């Protein structure tokens, strides 16, 4: 018997800084970040693989890096 009161699955969103060719794509979970302050980031090519958990400052630094090198 499964519970209907468990945690909701995360909704992952592809970063606007990801490559348009489908090769270098990262995703993040915005609702999780808003609810917890923890910014989860993963490789879209491996959705069942590991993810990074970043602080707000760490996530901001990642975005700045992507802007400079994207």
Residue pairs with C-beta under 8 A, 6 or more apart in sequence:
10 29
10 31
10 32
10 40
11 29
11 30
11 31
12 27
12 28
12 29
12 42
12 44
12 47
13 27
13 28
13 29
13 30
14 25
14 26
14 27
14 44
15 25
15 26
15 27
15 28
15 66
17 26
17 63
17 66
17 67
17 70
18 24
18 25
18 26
18 44
19 25
25 43
25 44
25 45
26 41
26 42
26 43
26 44
27 41
27 42
27 43
27 44
27 47
28 39
28 40
28 41
28 42
28 59
29 39
29 40
32 38
32 39
32 40
33 39
33 40
33 56
33 59
37 55
37 56
38 53
38 54
38 55
39 53
39 54
39 55
39 56
39 58
39 59
40 51
40 52
40 53
40 54
41 51
41 52
41 54
41 59
41 62
42 49
42 50
42 51
42 52
43 49
54 62
